[in-house]
């Protein structure tokens, strides 16, 4: 089954982060019930993938000022039929930031989030089931702002609240600090 690799990753995540088991089980249920979960055409919601990018020192994260949502977020996007969510996240990093020298800190899911997306033009309100990976930049910190962003910025993780008060962003920051200090 094309969803089995993601379901395996979700099960591992649920066991690694028992405090987040409810969200992980909701995510798993969505994937199991919707064979077309990787398709943007599934109007109630669909799989997206993103990356929490840290610099070489592990003290800054690269954030995008998302053009459509007008929020500072991590780079990411729609799976659009691709079932390899890590591949989706890595593609989005390159497309949205111009970075070329980066690698996953782990092949395991770093974070999960289910969040609502407001209705826009012909798209009804729906949910993004976002699979997130921890990525470390391994070369220079130069980036390129894409059409999808107003701006990009390397943000000191201890100053994240100057850019966003989103709980899931603070959760990823705290997980990254913990993961990189091990």
C-alpha atoms as one frame of an Amber mdcrd trajectory, in Angstrom:
protein
   0.000   0.000   0.000   1.356   3.437  -0.948   0.466   4.824   2.508   2.331
   2.147   4.474   5.707   3.977   4.702   3.997   7.049   6.177   1.920   4.923
   8.556   5.120   3.264   9.795   6.730   6.658  10.386   3.600   7.835  12.229
   3.570   4.783  14.491   7.230   5.317  15.379   6.509   8.986  16.080   3.588
   8.116  18.351   5.830   5.797  20.379   8.676   8.355  20.557   6.405  11.208
  21.651   3.708   9.690  23.881   2.530  13.157  24.953   1.538  13.742  21.302
  -0.139  10.351  20.819  -3.629  11.821  20.330  -2.527  14.028  17.432  -0.484
  11.186  15.925  -3.474   8.842  16.089  -5.726  11.466  14.433  -3.097  11.787
  11.715  -2.874   7.989  11.277  -6.657   7.706  11.119  -6.805  10.352   8.381
  -4.162   8.518   6.316  -5.862   5.135   6.778  -9.318   6.477   5.808  -8.208
   8.438   2.729  -6.345   6.608  -0.011  -5.985   9.973  -1.779  -4.524  11.738
   1.279  -1.423  12.838  -0.693  -3.544  14.686  -3.261  -4.356  18.379  -2.964
  -7.706  17.566  -4.593  -8.895  15.924  -1.348 -10.859  18.963  -0.252 -11.289
  18.164   3.432  -7.529  18.000   3.906  -4.287  16.561   2.598  -0.694  15.703
   3.452   1.922  18.431   3.435   5.572  18.213   4.450   7.897  20.828   5.843
  11.321  21.347   7.358  12.599  22.976  10.519  15.940  24.139   9.162  18.782
  24.892  11.544  22.117  26.460  10.693  25.515  24.774  11.207  25.714  26.029
  14.801  22.212  24.772  15.631  21.253  28.143  17.134  19.218  29.659  14.289
  16.305  28.494  12.174  15.423  29.662   8.667  11.879  30.984   8.511   9.778
  32.162   5.614   7.283  35.006   5.751   4.588  33.096   3.866   2.996  35.218
   1.144  -0.534  33.715   1.213  -0.879  33.282   4.978   1.159  36.363   5.978
   2.788  34.404   8.814   6.384  33.463   9.659   6.610  29.691   9.202   9.001
  26.881   8.341   9.356  26.099   4.597   7.037  23.392   3.309   4.330  22.482
   0.873   1.852  20.040  -0.623   2.737  16.420  -1.353   0.846  16.643  -4.669
   0.736  12.857  -5.040   4.286  12.181  -3.790   4.132   9.549  -1.038   7.743
  10.039   0.155   7.167  12.849   2.636  10.894  13.312   3.318  11.403  13.916
  -0.396   8.603  16.496  -0.355  10.183  18.339   2.588  13.658  18.365   0.995
  12.263  19.588  -2.342  10.404  22.384  -0.575  13.590  23.448   1.250  15.428
  23.865  -2.036  12.530  25.500  -3.892  11.573  27.949  -1.139  15.023  28.875
   0.199  17.560  28.262  -2.548  19.712  26.310  -0.074  21.610  23.465  -1.705
  23.795  21.976   1.053  21.607  20.504   3.769  20.739  17.125   5.185  18.191
  15.552   7.479  19.273  15.239  11.105  17.162  12.058  11.176  14.985  10.117
   8.752  12.301   9.944  11.448   9.466  12.458  11.681  10.526  15.434  13.809
   7.075  16.915  14.394   3.450  16.614  13.310   0.800  19.257  13.061  -2.802
  19.349  11.891  -3.880  22.900  11.184  -6.750  24.609   9.465  -6.304  26.570
   6.256  -8.895  29.284   5.585 -10.988  29.315   2.402  -9.291  31.199  -0.413
 -10.600  31.852  -3.928 -11.892  28.478  -5.209 -10.368  26.446  -2.338 -12.669
  25.689   0.598 -11.408  25.764   4.172  -9.504  22.529   4.820  -6.798  20.921
   6.957  -3.117  20.402   6.327  -1.718  17.248   7.860   1.871  18.441   8.064
   4.785  16.014   8.478   7.879  17.886   9.637  11.556  16.963   9.461  14.602
  18.441  11.168  17.109  19.606   8.540  20.572  21.061   9.109  22.199  23.438
   6.662  25.814  22.406   6.102  27.254  25.243   4.010  26.852  28.997   3.785
  23.691  30.597   5.081  22.803  32.474   1.883  19.234  32.016   0.765  17.003
  33.140  -2.094  13.499  34.477  -1.448  11.013  32.648  -3.684   7.682  33.853
  -5.079   5.947  32.032  -2.198   7.475  34.347   0.425   7.563  37.991   1.339
  10.936  37.348   2.970  13.190  34.769   4.616  15.220  35.234   7.788  17.660
  33.306   9.917  16.085  33.646  13.359  17.897  33.050  16.636  15.894  30.257
  18.227  15.847  32.072  21.566  14.187  35.033  19.773  11.531  33.017  17.924
   8.683  34.770  19.755   9.652  38.015  17.991   8.413  36.379  14.763   5.593
  34.076  15.860   3.534  33.042  18.845   2.364  29.808  17.190   2.542  26.961
  19.696   3.736  24.408  17.128   6.661  26.662  16.184   7.778  26.910  19.807
   7.369  23.135  20.141   9.648  22.559  17.129  12.206  25.019  18.500  12.289
  23.207  21.836  12.564  19.800  20.129  15.402  21.060  17.902  17.373  22.422
  20.841  16.937  19.107  22.637  17.803  16.976  19.578  20.927  18.982  18.720
  22.233  18.971  22.295  22.122  15.143  22.572
